[in-house]
Each structure stands twice: as C-alpha cells, then as structure tokens.
Amino acid sequence: MSGPARRTAVVGGGIAGLAAATALAERGVDVTLYESESYLGGRVGGWTTDLQDGSTMTMSRGFHAFFRQYYNLRALLRRADPRLDCLTALPDYPLRHSNGRHDSFRRVPRTPPLSAVGFVALSRSFRSRDLLHMNPLAALPLLDVQVPGVYTQFDDVSAYEHLEILRFPRAARHLAFEVFSRSFFSDPSHLSAAEMILMFHIYFLGSAEGLLFDVPNAPFPKALWNPLAAYLLRQGATLHTSTPIESVSPAGDGTFTVTTSAAGGRAARYDAVVLALDTRGLRTLVNRSPRLGDAGWRERVAQLRPAPPFLVSRLWLDRPVAPGRPGFLGTAGYGSLDNVSVLERWEDEAAHWAARTGGSVVELHGYALPEHADREAEAKRLVEQLARVYPETGAARIVDARHELRADCPLFPVGGYDDRPEVRTAHPGLVLAGDLVRTDLPVALMERAATSGFLAANALLNQWGTRGHPLWTVPTRGRNAALRTLARRAPGRRAERS
C-alpha cells in the first residue's frame, strides 16, 4: 500500500472480525481490533472455568463442525497453522431418530451427483416406495441451485413447507434436511427454504467434500484463536479484548470516531471501520450511533432478529460412556435434544480429564427453544433425553456441569433475504461482516462469517487501490450440465401441492 498506512478499526473479534483484521493487516493496513469479551473467536470462543474437583477446564458455546467446504475459514486458520494440525477428522456424521432409524454419511460417495444418489440409496430412512410418492417436478430445481437466484425462487417459503411440497419422506426428513435447518438454530417452519436448499447444494451437488468434517483437537482458544492472535500481532495489528464499543461517529472528511464504553469513553479516529458484530450487537451499536448510515440502512439493521434460544450443556460424568459411542451424534425425535458429543473422543483437554478420573465429558445441544426458555428446566430435559440415547449415562453421577443458554445467532426468516444488510454501506469507509450479512455467495454458517470478513476487507482495499484476497466457494450454480438441463424442465418457481 503506497503512502501512510490506513488506520482501520475492526469492531468484533469473532470469525468475521478476525478474517477482516487478518486480510487488512497483511496488506499493510494499521489495524486495531476491539472485542467486548475477554476472549477471541466470538461464538466459537472459549474461556476457563474451575470445576468442583479442582480442575481448570475450558468452557465454550459448544461443538462446531469444520466442514471441508469451509475453504475461506480454513485459509484463515492456515495463516497460523499451515498444515491445519489443529484439526482432526471424525470418521462419520451419524444421525439417529428415537424411532430407531439411523443414517450415516461415512459411505456416501463424495463426487456429485453420486453424493446425492448415494445418500438416498444407502439411507435406511428412504424406502423405494417413498421415492415413488415424491413430487419430481418440485425436486428439479434442487439439481441446479443458482446463487443468488435461489433466494428469488425460494425465500418466500419455509423449509418445512418446501419439504411438504416435495412430499419428502417424513422419516428421512428428520434425519436429512432438518439437520440443515437445525444447524441454523431455527425450526424448519420458520427458516427460509432458500437456506435449506443452499445447504443441499453446498454439501451434495456443489462440492466433492461431502458431509464429513473435522473438529479442533484442543479447546478453541488453544487450537485456533491464540495462534491466530499471535499471527495478527506479528502483522502489526493491535488487539483489545474486554473493550466494548459505545459508538461510531462519521466525520465530514470521511473518517470515523470510535468511542469505547470504558469509564471516560476513550475515543480514537480511524480512516475506516469494519463492524463485525452479532445481531443484537450491531443493532445496539447502530442505535447508539445516530449519524451512522442512512435511514433505509438503519431501518434494515433495526429489523434484524436473532434466532430462537439454544442451550449447550456440558457434563463431566464420573464414569465413561460406552466405548462404541461416536464423538458426535445428531439426534431427532428426542424432545429438544439435537445432538450429543463425547469430547474425549477428539479434544485433548477432555481426554486428559477422562483418563485421570475414569469419567467422560459429554456435551448436549438443544436448538430452537421457546423464546422465554428456563435454563434449568431445559437442561434437565436434555439430561433426561441423554439417558434415552445413551442408557449407561442414566446411572452416572454428574461431577460438574455448565449450561450456556444463548440467543445471539442470526435468524434467516421466510422472506428476509432482501432486507439483509450487505457488506458495503452508504459510507465508503464503513463495511459490515458476519454471518448475518448478505454475501450473494454459496456459503453458510462459519464459512459465511469468514467469507464476509474477507469481502469487507477487500471492499476497503479496493477503494485504496490495493490488491485484495482471493476467495473460494463451491460453484454458484449446479456443477453437472446434464442435471442443469434437467432442472430447466421445472414448470415454474415451485410446484403446487398435490
């Protein structure tokens, strides 16, 4: 970058903020990152907690699957860990329903379109007569998902309604498509069908990596964010944790004043600002910054809503779960329980505790809970359901437990796509990043956060005449020409129920 380094504030130290800060610092930008929590990583962060047995452990917001289609997130992590030694592969993505049905992605071919065909052929939830009852015309658009066109076609219908239109087998629905919906912390009846269909494209017909994934082999701070923070410091960035921002105020010369919420409200001037906040954080900061953005943009931000609450319960048990239990199991039909993880199967800290005590570290997730969910009551239900899934835990004593009830993931409601804020704003020096941001690319979840961070940085670098960073995604439309031709036979936007 020619001339003096541009001073840029990145507000938010989650995946999106870290991606933006990294991309800017690598191009010589003078970056200061502000994070309100004491740790980096946002919803994938972690903090220490002391157990009653005297152990110091790391608690977090829970299990995250690092799918192999997360190209840009993996590129970010490679800055500090070129071989991604921080990640380890889980051998399968098993799914189990309370009615006894179960599925697996381990043996499903990864080359499209064999991936989709193989899942149907190998799935125990699909029966041949189920396929005969499906609506083939309604299914044709799945063969050629185009981004962002998928939102024009399907954003005004819910995931649940679209599955009804497809006449998708109910047993397979719980173990296949609904796993995508629940990963957005949303009930299928409230999630845009476009997001569910996009996930189908990403994992089945748009990529050759399939639905197998990796997980960090140590707690998130140790495996991911401490090494990346050290890399950022070597790039000349300044990192401020435990530093919430009170307001951001644009000046007439195109610069911005960023004021912290600490006593006395310290203010600093920057050439540009990246807002990489969650839904409530962005709404709150914009509300406290009355000169930020135009009226239409402020209204769009004000209308953003978080997804329903979710609960993460981590249990330290006095005895091990059965040896054959997988590291991760997706569940359906067990009330509010959506998945079970056995952390000592992959995480070193949990493995050391289990080896020392003879116990197990088990984590339970419950998504899309009632708006005013009671943490203790919901945690009790999850533990009760665990005993149904893994009966040997019913006799276990809980040595200690931590329960995190949160409601800060973005909601992707029916008809909400057009109102999502984009990376660019009315201020040339102000950009947004985060998984709530509209990117018009086939990305989701953590990969959407990382991609948006790079997009935000590239938008600023482009203004300053500096080369941006390359981005990788699965194709923005169906990969197979024959399937694309078949998809064009679909009669309209979507078939009516019949």
VEXDREN-2710 file (C-alpha; in Angstrom, 1 decimal):
% VEXDREN-2710
k/r/px/py/pz
1/MET/0.0/0.0/0.0
2/SER/1.5/3.3/-1.1
3/GLY/1.6/6.3/1.3
4/PRO/0.9/6.1/5.1
5/ALA/-0.9/3.0/6.4
6/ARG/-4.7/3.5/6.6
7/ARG/-6.0/3.3/10.2
8/THR/-8.9/0.8/10.5
9/ALA/-10.9/-0.3/13.4
10/VAL/-12.4/-3.8/13.4
11/VAL/-15.3/-4.0/15.9
12/GLY/-15.8/-7.6/16.9
13/GLY/-13.3/-10.4/17.4
14/GLY/-15.3/-13.3/16.1
15/ILE/-14.5/-15.2/12.9
16/ALA/-15.7/-12.4/10.6
17/GLY/-13.7/-9.7/12.5
18/LEU/-10.6/-11.9/12.7
19/ALA/-10.8/-12.6/8.9
20/ALA/-11.2/-8.9/8.1
21/ALA/-8.4/-7.9/10.5
22/THR/-6.0/-10.5/9.0
23/ALA/-6.8/-9.6/5.4
24/LEU/-6.2/-5.9/6.1
25/ALA/-3.1/-6.3/8.3
26/GLU/-1.5/-8.5/5.6
27/ARG/-1.8/-5.6/3.2
28/GLY/-0.1/-3.1/5.5
29/VAL/-3.2/-1.5/7.0
30/ASP/-2.8/-0.3/10.6
31/VAL/-5.5/-2.4/12.2
32/THR/-6.9/-2.1/15.7
33/LEU/-9.4/-4.9/16.7
34/TYR/-11.9/-4.3/19.5
35/GLU/-13.7/-7.3/21.2
36/SER/-16.1/-6.9/24.1
37/GLU/-15.5/-10.3/25.5
38/SER/-12.2/-11.3/27.3
39/TYR/-11.6/-13.9/24.5
40/LEU/-11.4/-14.0/20.7
41/GLY/-13.5/-16.3/18.5
42/GLY/-17.0/-14.9/19.1
43/ARG/-19.5/-17.8/19.1
44/VAL/-16.6/-20.2/18.6
45/GLY/-14.6/-18.7/21.5
46/GLY/-13.8/-20.3/24.9
47/TRP/-13.0/-19.3/28.5
48/THR/-11.6/-21.0/31.6
49/THR/-13.8/-22.4/34.3
50/ASP/-12.9/-24.2/37.6
51/LEU/-14.7/-27.5/38.4
52/GLN/-15.6/-28.6/41.9
53/ASP/-12.9/-31.3/41.7
54/GLY/-10.3/-28.6/41.4
55/SER/-9.8/-29.0/37.6
56/THR/-9.4/-25.9/35.4
57/MET/-11.2/-26.5/32.2
58/THR/-12.2/-24.6/29.1
59/MET/-15.9/-23.9/28.5
60/SER/-17.3/-22.8/25.2
61/ARG/-20.5/-22.3/23.2
62/GLY/-20.2/-25.9/22.2
63/PHE/-19.4/-28.3/19.3
64/HIS/-18.7/-26.9/15.8
65/ALA/-18.2/-29.0/12.7
66/PHE/-15.4/-27.7/10.4
67/PHE/-16.7/-29.0/7.1
68/ARG/-14.2/-29.3/4.3
69/GLN/-16.2/-26.9/2.1
70/TYR/-15.1/-24.1/4.6
71/TYR/-12.4/-23.0/2.1
72/ASN/-12.1/-19.4/3.3
73/LEU/-12.2/-20.3/7.1
74/ARG/-9.6/-22.9/6.5
75/ALA/-7.5/-20.4/4.6
76/LEU/-7.7/-18.0/7.6
77/LEU/-6.6/-20.8/10.0
78/ARG/-3.7/-21.7/7.8
79/ARG/-2.2/-18.3/8.4
80/ALA/-1.1/-19.6/11.8
81/ASP/-1.3/-23.4/11.2
82/PRO/-0.3/-24.1/7.5
83/ARG/-1.0/-27.8/7.8
84/LEU/-4.1/-27.4/9.9
85/ASP/-2.7/-29.7/12.6
86/CYS/-5.2/-28.1/14.9
87/LEU/-8.0/-30.1/13.3
88/THR/-8.7/-33.8/13.4
89/ALA/-11.2/-35.8/11.3
90/LEU/-14.2/-37.5/12.8
91/PRO/-14.9/-40.8/10.9
92/ASP/-18.6/-40.3/10.5
93/TYR/-21.6/-38.0/10.8
94/PRO/-24.1/-40.4/12.3
95/LEU/-27.8/-39.4/12.7
96/ARG/-30.3/-41.2/14.9
97/HIS/-34.1/-40.9/15.4
98/SER/-35.9/-42.0/18.5
99/ASN/-38.0/-44.4/16.4
100/GLY/-34.8/-46.5/15.8
101/ARG/-34.0/-45.2/12.4
102/HIS/-30.4/-44.1/11.8
103/ASP/-28.3/-42.8/9.0
104/SER/-24.6/-42.2/8.2
105/PHE/-22.6/-40.2/5.7
106/ARG/-19.4/-42.3/6.0
107/ARG/-20.0/-44.5/3.0
108/VAL/-21.8/-41.9/0.8
109/PRO/-19.9/-41.1/-2.4
110/ARG/-18.5/-37.6/-2.4
111/THR/-18.5/-37.0/-6.1
112/PRO/-21.7/-35.2/-7.3
113/PRO/-24.2/-36.3/-8.4
114/LEU/-23.3/-39.7/-6.9
115/SER/-23.3/-38.0/-3.5
116/ALA/-27.0/-37.3/-3.5
117/VAL/-27.9/-40.5/-5.2
118/GLY/-25.6/-42.5/-2.9
119/PHE/-27.2/-41.0/0.2
120/VAL/-30.7/-42.0/-0.9
121/ALA/-29.5/-45.5/-1.9
122/LEU/-27.6/-46.1/1.3
123/SER/-30.0/-44.4/3.7
124/ARG/-32.1/-46.6/5.9
125/SER/-34.7/-43.7/6.2
126/PHE/-35.5/-43.9/2.5
127/ARG/-37.6/-46.7/1.1
128/SER/-38.1/-47.3/-2.6
129/ARG/-41.9/-46.7/-2.3
130/ASP/-41.2/-43.3/-0.7
131/LEU/-39.4/-42.1/-3.8
132/LEU/-42.4/-43.1/-5.9
133/HIS/-44.6/-40.7/-3.8
134/MET/-42.3/-37.7/-4.1
135/ASN/-43.0/-34.7/-6.3
136/PRO/-40.4/-34.9/-9.1
137/LEU/-41.2/-31.6/-10.7
138/ALA/-40.8/-29.8/-7.4
139/ALA/-37.4/-31.5/-6.9
140/LEU/-36.0/-30.5/-10.2
141/PRO/-34.7/-27.0/-9.1
142/LEU/-32.5/-28.8/-6.5
143/LEU/-30.4/-30.1/-9.4
144/ASP/-29.3/-26.6/-10.5
145/VAL/-29.2/-24.3/-7.4
146/GLN/-28.1/-20.9/-8.5
147/VAL/-26.8/-18.2/-6.1
148/PRO/-28.2/-15.6/-5.5
149/GLY/-31.2/-16.8/-7.7
150/VAL/-32.2/-19.4/-5.2
151/TYR/-33.4/-16.6/-2.9
152/THR/-35.6/-15.2/-5.7
153/GLN/-37.1/-18.6/-6.1
154/PHE/-37.5/-19.9/-2.6
155/ASP/-37.0/-17.2/0.0
156/ASP/-40.8/-16.7/0.4
157/VAL/-41.5/-20.2/1.5
158/SER/-40.4/-22.0/4.7
159/ALA/-38.1/-25.1/4.7
160/TYR/-41.0/-27.1/6.2
161/GLU/-43.4/-26.0/3.5
162/HIS/-41.0/-26.8/0.8
163/LEU/-40.4/-30.3/2.2
164/GLU/-44.2/-30.8/2.2
165/ILE/-44.3/-29.7/-1.4
166/LEU/-41.6/-32.2/-2.3
167/ARG/-43.6/-34.8/-0.4
168/PHE/-40.2/-35.7/1.1
169/PRO/-40.5/-38.9/3.3
170/ARG/-41.0/-37.8/6.9
171/ALA/-38.6/-40.3/8.3
172/ALA/-35.8/-39.2/6.0
173/ARG/-36.8/-35.5/6.5
174/HIS/-35.9/-35.6/10.2
175/LEU/-32.5/-37.3/9.5
176/ALA/-31.5/-35.4/6.4
177/PHE/-32.9/-32.0/5.6
178/GLU/-33.9/-30.9/9.1
179/VAL/-30.3/-31.3/10.2
180/PHE/-29.6/-28.3/7.9
181/SER/-32.4/-26.3/9.4
182/ARG/-31.4/-27.0/13.0
183/SER/-27.8/-26.0/12.3
184/PHE/-29.2/-22.5/11.8
185/PHE/-30.7/-22.8/15.3
186/SER/-34.1/-22.5/13.7
187/ASP/-37.3/-24.5/13.4
188/PRO/-37.9/-25.6/9.8
189/SER/-41.3/-23.9/9.8
190/HIS/-39.5/-20.5/10.4
191/LEU/-36.4/-20.9/8.2
192/SER/-36.3/-19.7/4.6
193/ALA/-36.4/-22.7/2.2
194/ALA/-33.6/-21.0/0.2
195/GLU/-31.2/-21.5/3.1
196/MET/-32.0/-25.2/3.3
197/ILE/-31.7/-25.7/-0.5
198/LEU/-28.4/-23.8/-0.5
199/MET/-27.1/-26.2/2.1
200/PHE/-28.2/-29.1/-0.1
201/HIS/-26.2/-27.6/-3.0
202/ILE/-23.1/-26.9/-0.8
203/TYR/-22.9/-30.4/0.6
204/PHE/-24.3/-32.7/-2.1
205/LEU/-24.3/-31.3/-5.6
206/GLY/-21.9/-28.4/-5.4
207/SER/-18.8/-29.9/-3.9
208/ALA/-16.9/-33.2/-3.7
209/GLU/-16.1/-33.0/0.1
210/GLY/-19.4/-34.5/1.3
211/LEU/-20.8/-34.1/4.8
212/LEU/-17.8/-35.4/6.7
213/PHE/-16.0/-32.9/8.8
214/ASP/-13.1/-32.1/11.2
215/VAL/-13.1/-30.8/14.7
216/PRO/-10.4/-28.9/16.7
217/ASN/-8.3/-31.3/18.7
218/ALA/-7.9/-28.9/21.6
219/PRO/-10.2/-26.2/23.1
220/PHE/-10.9/-23.4/20.7
221/PRO/-8.6/-20.8/22.2
222/LYS/-5.6/-23.1/22.2
223/ALA/-6.2/-24.7/18.9
224/LEU/-7.5/-21.8/16.8
225/TRP/-7.5/-18.2/18.2
226/ASN/-4.4/-17.9/20.3
227/PRO/-2.2/-18.9/17.3
228/LEU/-4.1/-16.6/15.0
229/ALA/-3.8/-13.7/17.5
230/ALA/-0.1/-14.2/17.7
231/TYR/0.0/-14.1/13.8
232/LEU/-2.0/-10.8/13.8
233/LEU/0.4/-9.3/16.3
234/ARG/3.3/-10.2/14.1
235/GLN/1.5/-8.5/11.2
236/GLY/1.4/-5.3/13.3
237/ALA/-2.2/-5.4/14.4
238/THR/-3.4/-4.2/17.9
239/LEU/-5.9/-6.3/19.8
240/HIS/-8.1/-5.0/22.6
241/THR/-10.2/-7.6/24.3
242/SER/-12.7/-6.8/27.1
243/THR/-13.3/-3.5/25.2
244/PRO/-16.9/-2.9/24.1
245/ILE/-17.5/0.0/21.8
246/GLU/-20.0/2.7/22.8
247/SER/-20.5/4.4/19.4
248/VAL/-19.1/5.0/15.9
249/SER/-19.4/8.5/14.5
250/PRO/-18.6/9.5/10.9
251/ALA/-16.9/12.8/10.3
252/GLY/-17.2/15.2/7.3
253/ASP/-13.8/14.2/6.0
254/GLY/-14.7/10.5/5.6
255/THR/-13.1/9.4/8.8
256/PHE/-14.7/7.9/11.9
257/THR/-14.5/8.4/15.6
258/VAL/-14.7/5.1/17.6
259/THR/-15.5/5.6/21.3
260/THR/-15.1/2.8/23.8
261/SER/-17.6/2.0/26.6
262/ALA/-14.9/2.1/29.3
263/ALA/-15.1/4.8/32.0
264/GLY/-14.4/8.1/30.4
265/GLY/-15.1/6.7/26.9
266/ARG/-11.8/6.9/25.2
267/ALA/-12.1/8.0/21.5
268/ALA/-9.9/7.3/18.5
269/ARG/-10.0/8.4/14.9
270/TYR/-9.9/5.9/12.0
271/ASP/-9.9/6.1/8.2
272/ALA/-12.3/3.1/8.1
273/VAL/-14.4/0.8/10.3
274/VAL/-15.4/-2.8/10.0
275/LEU/-18.5/-3.7/12.1
276/ALA/-18.3/-7.5/12.7
277/LEU/-20.9/-7.9/15.3
278/ASP/-23.8/-10.3/16.1
279/THR/-27.4/-9.3/15.5
280/ARG/-28.0/-7.6/18.9
281/GLY/-24.6/-6.1/19.0
282/LEU/-25.0/-4.5/15.6
283/ARG/-28.5/-3.2/16.4
284/THR/-27.3/-1.8/19.7
285/LEU/-24.3/0.0/18.3
286/VAL/-26.2/1.5/15.4
287/ASN/-28.8/2.7/17.8
288/ARG/-26.1/4.4/19.9
289/SER/-24.6/5.9/16.7
290/PRO/-27.3/8.2/15.3
291/ARG/-25.2/9.6/12.5
292/LEU/-24.2/6.2/11.1
293/GLY/-25.7/5.2/7.8
294/ASP/-28.8/6.4/6.0
295/ALA/-32.4/6.0/7.1
296/GLY/-33.1/2.9/5.0
297/TRP/-30.0/1.1/6.2
298/ARG/-30.7/1.9/9.8
299/GLU/-34.2/0.5/9.4
300/ARG/-32.9/-2.7/7.9
301/VAL/-30.5/-3.1/10.8
302/ALA/-33.2/-2.3/13.4
303/GLN/-35.4/-5.1/11.9
304/LEU/-32.7/-7.8/12.3
305/ARG/-33.8/-10.5/14.8
306/PRO/-31.8/-13.3/16.4
307/ALA/-32.7/-17.0/16.1
308/PRO/-34.5/-18.7/19.0
309/PRO/-32.5/-19.5/22.1
310/PHE/-30.3/-22.6/22.2
311/LEU/-28.8/-24.4/25.1
312/VAL/-25.4/-26.1/25.4
313/SER/-25.0/-28.4/28.4
314/ARG/-21.6/-29.8/29.2
315/LEU/-21.4/-32.6/31.7
316/TRP/-18.4/-34.1/33.5
317/LEU/-19.5/-37.6/34.4
318/ASP/-18.0/-40.0/36.9
319/ARG/-17.9/-42.9/34.5
320/PRO/-17.3/-43.4/30.8
321/VAL/-19.9/-43.7/28.1
322/ALA/-19.9/-47.0/26.2
323/PRO/-16.7/-47.5/24.1
324/GLY/-18.6/-47.6/20.8
325/ARG/-20.3/-44.2/21.2
326/PRO/-19.3/-41.8/18.4
327/GLY/-17.6/-38.5/19.0
328/PHE/-20.7/-36.8/17.6
329/LEU/-24.2/-37.9/17.1
330/GLY/-27.1/-35.9/15.5
331/THR/-30.4/-36.8/17.1
332/ALA/-34.1/-36.3/16.2
333/GLY/-37.3/-37.2/18.0
334/TYR/-35.8/-36.8/21.4
335/GLY/-37.6/-33.7/22.5
336/SER/-35.3/-30.7/22.5
337/LEU/-32.1/-32.7/22.2
338/ASP/-30.4/-32.1/18.8
339/ASN/-27.0/-33.7/19.2
340/VAL/-24.6/-35.4/21.7
341/SER/-20.9/-35.1/21.7
342/VAL/-18.3/-37.1/23.6
343/LEU/-15.5/-34.7/23.9
344/GLU/-12.7/-37.0/25.0
345/ARG/-13.0/-38.7/21.6
346/TRP/-11.2/-35.8/20.0
347/GLU/-10.3/-32.9/22.4
348/ASP/-7.1/-33.2/24.4
349/GLU/-8.2/-31.4/27.5
350/ALA/-11.3/-33.5/27.8
351/ALA/-9.3/-36.7/27.1
352/HIS/-6.8/-35.9/29.9
353/TRP/-9.6/-35.3/32.4
354/ALA/-11.4/-38.5/31.4
355/ALA/-8.1/-40.5/31.6
356/ARG/-7.4/-39.1/35.0
357/THR/-10.8/-39.5/36.5
358/GLY/-12.2/-42.5/34.6
359/GLY/-15.2/-40.4/33.5
360/SER/-16.5/-38.8/30.4
361/VAL/-17.1/-35.3/29.2
362/VAL/-20.4/-35.1/27.3
363/GLU/-22.0/-32.2/25.6
364/LEU/-25.7/-31.8/24.7
365/HIS/-27.2/-29.2/22.4
366/GLY/-30.8/-28.1/22.2
367/TYR/-31.7/-25.7/19.4
368/ALA/-34.8/-23.5/18.6
369/LEU/-36.0/-23.5/22.2
370/PRO/-39.0/-21.4/23.4
371/GLU/-38.4/-17.7/23.5
372/HIS/-38.5/-17.5/27.3
373/ALA/-36.9/-20.9/27.9
374/ASP/-35.9/-21.6/31.5
375/ARG/-32.2/-22.7/31.6
376/GLU/-32.5/-25.1/34.5
377/ALA/-35.7/-26.8/33.2
378/GLU/-34.3/-27.1/29.7
379/ALA/-31.0/-28.5/31.0
380/LYS/-32.9/-31.1/33.0
381/ARG/-34.8/-32.2/29.9
382/LEU/-31.5/-32.6/27.9
383/VAL/-30.0/-34.8/30.6
384/GLU/-33.2/-36.9/30.6
385/GLN/-33.0/-37.4/26.9
386/LEU/-29.3/-38.3/27.1
387/ALA/-30.3/-41.3/29.2
388/ARG/-32.6/-42.4/26.4
389/VAL/-29.9/-42.0/23.7
390/TYR/-27.0/-43.5/25.8
391/PRO/-28.7/-45.5/28.6
392/GLU/-25.4/-46.1/30.5
393/THR/-25.4/-42.4/31.5
394/GLY/-28.6/-42.8/33.5
395/ALA/-26.6/-44.2/36.4
396/ALA/-23.7/-41.8/36.1
397/ARG/-23.1/-39.1/38.7
398/ILE/-22.6/-35.6/37.3
399/VAL/-19.3/-34.4/38.8
400/ASP/-19.9/-30.9/37.4
401/ALA/-21.9/-29.2/34.7
402/ARG/-22.0/-25.9/32.8
403/HIS/-25.1/-24.7/30.9
404/GLU/-25.0/-21.9/28.3
405/LEU/-28.4/-20.6/27.2
406/ARG/-27.9/-18.1/24.4
407/ALA/-29.9/-16.3/21.7
408/ASP/-27.5/-14.4/19.5
409/CYS/-27.3/-16.3/16.2
410/PRO/-28.9/-14.6/13.2
411/LEU/-32.4/-15.6/12.1
412/PHE/-32.9/-16.2/8.4
413/PRO/-36.7/-16.0/8.2
414/VAL/-39.0/-16.6/5.3
415/GLY/-38.9/-13.5/3.0
416/GLY/-36.0/-11.9/4.9
417/TYR/-33.2/-12.1/2.3
418/ASP/-33.9/-8.7/0.5
419/ASP/-33.7/-6.9/3.9
420/ARG/-30.4/-8.3/5.0
421/PRO/-27.7/-5.7/5.2
422/GLU/-24.8/-6.0/2.7
423/VAL/-21.1/-5.6/3.1
424/ARG/-21.0/-2.1/1.8
425/THR/-22.9/0.8/3.3
426/ALA/-23.6/4.4/2.5
427/HIS/-20.2/5.4/4.0
428/PRO/-17.3/4.3/1.7
429/GLY/-15.2/3.7/4.8
430/LEU/-17.8/1.6/6.7
431/VAL/-18.3/-2.1/5.9
432/LEU/-20.1/-4.9/7.6
433/ALA/-19.0/-8.5/8.2
434/GLY/-20.6/-11.5/9.9
435/ASP/-22.8/-14.4/9.2
436/LEU/-25.9/-12.1/9.3
437/VAL/-24.5/-10.2/6.2
438/ARG/-25.8/-10.9/2.7
439/THR/-22.9/-12.1/0.5
440/ASP/-24.7/-13.5/-2.6
441/LEU/-22.3/-16.4/-2.5
442/PRO/-22.9/-20.1/-1.7
443/VAL/-21.6/-20.0/1.9
444/ALA/-23.2/-20.6/5.2
445/LEU/-22.6/-20.7/9.0
446/MET/-18.9/-20.2/9.9
447/GLU/-17.9/-20.1/6.3
448/ARG/-20.3/-17.2/5.7
449/ALA/-18.7/-15.4/8.6
450/ALA/-15.1/-15.9/7.3
451/THR/-16.1/-15.1/3.7
452/SER/-17.9/-11.9/4.7
453/GLY/-14.8/-10.8/6.7
454/PHE/-12.6/-11.2/3.6
455/LEU/-15.2/-9.4/1.5
456/ALA/-15.3/-6.5/3.9
457/ALA/-11.5/-6.2/3.8
458/ASN/-11.4/-6.4/0.0
459/ALA/-14.0/-3.7/-0.3
460/LEU/-11.8/-1.3/1.6
461/LEU/-8.6/-2.4/-0.1
462/ASN/-10.2/-1.9/-3.5
463/GLN/-11.1/1.7/-2.6
464/TRP/-7.4/2.3/-1.6
465/GLY/-6.1/0.8/-4.9
466/THR/-4.6/-2.2/-3.1
467/ARG/-4.9/-5.8/-4.2
468/GLY/-7.5/-7.8/-2.2
469/HIS/-7.5/-11.5/-1.3
470/PRO/-8.8/-14.4/-3.4
471/LEU/-11.9/-16.2/-2.2
472/TRP/-13.0/-19.8/-2.9
473/THR/-16.5/-21.2/-2.8
474/VAL/-18.4/-24.1/-4.3
475/PRO/-19.8/-23.2/-7.7
476/THR/-22.6/-20.6/-7.8
477/ARG/-24.8/-22.9/-9.8
478/GLY/-25.1/-26.7/-10.4
479/ARG/-21.9/-28.4/-11.5
480/ASN/-23.4/-31.0/-13.8
481/ALA/-24.5/-29.9/-17.2
482/ALA/-26.9/-32.8/-17.6
483/LEU/-28.6/-32.0/-14.3
484/ARG/-28.8/-28.3/-15.2
485/THR/-30.6/-29.2/-18.4
486/LEU/-33.0/-31.5/-16.5
487/ALA/-33.6/-28.7/-13.9
488/ARG/-34.8/-26.4/-16.7
489/ARG/-37.8/-28.7/-17.2
490/ALA/-39.2/-27.4/-13.9
491/PRO/-42.6/-25.8/-14.7
492/GLY/-42.2/-22.7/-12.6
493/ARG/-40.8/-21.2/-9.4
494/ARG/-42.2/-24.1/-7.4
495/ALA/-44.8/-26.8/-7.8
496/GLU/-48.1/-26.6/-6.1
497/ARG/-49.1/-29.2/-3.6
498/SER/-51.0/-32.1/-5.0
END
